[in-house]
Amino acid sequence: MTKQHRFTSWGYKPMGSIPLQTIAALKAFGLMEDTGGTREERKVKLTDLAWRILHDERPGMHDKGIQEVALRPRLIAGYWEQWKGYRPPDHECSELHIEKRFTQDAVKRFLTVFDETISYAKLIASDTLLPVRKIKSKRPKKGKASKLCPPNNTPTR
């Protein structure tokens, strides 16, 4: 499916930023992949995992696929592993804004995405589905704020 076609078939304006963000999110979760082309003619398709989630009717396979894609994004997988399934309360992330120079809005945004992803996937503390990729903990250059919440090693439960 070409970029122009997929945007309009999804009800988006062809040149808007929302469809680009949607595709980026689908790719981050392992549900969509590029198949070739350049710029305006770039093509994407559903991954095998997305196809299995949509069509595998065996008991438990849909939920298993959802749990797998939930832990595909590097940050979510890394924090899931680091927090051992127990996310610290929001106020414990305030130090991350001060020490690591993350914006308050970015911390809130990440924590919301993390919570909603884990909840939707029905993950529990003992779930580990993929090898976890290590998160680089480089401090941002002075004057540049990161957009994401770094991990917190403090268990809360």
N, C-alpha and C positions, 0 to 999 in steps of 0.2 A: 504494500500500500504506500503510495507516495505521500509526502508531507501535506501537500495541498488537499488531497482526497481525504486523508485521515482527519485533518482538522475540521473540514466541513461535514464529514460524515458523523463526527462526534458532536456537532452543533457549535463548534468554535469558529471564530473569525480566522481566516487563513494566516494572517500575520500577527496574531496576538501572542502574548507571552505565556498565557495560561496553558495552551496546548503544549508548548515546549517544556514547561514545568511538569505537566502531567506525564509526558513521555520520559523525562528524566527520572521521575519517581518510579514509573513502571520498570525502567531499566535498572534502577538501583535495587529494587526488590526482586530482580531476576525474572520479571514477567514479560519483558519485551526486549528485543535485540535488533541491532542494525543488520541489514542484509546487503547493503551496497548503495551505490549512487553517491552523488555529491550535492551539497547545498540543498537547493529546492527539489531535487529529484531523489534525495536520500530516501531509502525505503526501510521499513521496520516490519517485524512480525512478532507474533506471540512465541514465547519460548516453549520448549517441550513441557517444562514444569507448569506453565500457565495452562497449556492445553490439558494436561492431566488434572489440574484443579477443576477445570470447567467440565471435563467429560468422564473422569473415572468415577464410576458409580459403586465401586466396591466399598463396603463398610469401613469408615475411618480414613479413607484415602484423601478425601477433600480436606478434612481437618489437618491431617499430616502435611499436606502440601501447603496449607496456609501457615502452619507453624514453621515450615522450612523457609518460606519467603519472608516471614517476619524477621528472621535472623540473617537475612542476606545483606542488608546495608551494614557496612563496616562499623559505624558508630553504634548502632543499636546492638549488634552482636557483641562488640567490645564491652559496652556498658552492661549488657545482660550478664556476661561472664564475670566482669569485675564486681558487680553488685550481687552476684550469686542469686539473682532472682528477686532481691529485695532492694528496691530503689530507695535511696535516702529521701527524707522529706525535702520539699522545695527550699526551706530556709537553710538547709545544710549546703546548698549550692551557692549561697551568697558569697562565700569565700572565693569561689571560682571567678566571679566577676572582678573581685578586687585583686586577687593574686595572679590570675591568668589573663586578665583584661578581656574577658568575654562580656558582651553587652547583656544587660538584664533581660531585654526582649528576646535575645537569642537563647538564653538559658531557659526561659519560660517556654519558648517555642519548641526547643528540643525535648524538654521534659513532657510536654503535651503529646508530641509525636511518639515518643518512647512509650508513654502510658497507654495511648490509644492502640498502638501496634501490639503491645504485649496483651492487652485486654482482648482485642479482636481475635488474636491467634490462640487465646485461652492457654497461654504458656504458664507453667508452674515452676517453682524454684528448681526442681530436679531436672527440668528439660534442658538438654543440650543436643542440638541437632546437627550443627556444622562445626568444623574446626574454626575456632575463633581467630580472626586476624588481629594482630597486635595494633593498638592505637599509638601512633607517634605522639609523644607529649612534648613537642617543641613549643617553647614559649614564643608567642607572636612577636614580631619586630616592634620596637617601641613606636607607639603612635598608631598601630594597626590592631584593631579589636577582632577577635575571632567571632564567628557566627555560631559556634557550637559550644555546648556545655561539656567540659572535660570530665573525666571520671572522678568519683569520690570513693575512696577505699573504705569508708566507715559503714559497716553493716548497721542496720537499724532495727532488726528483729532478732 
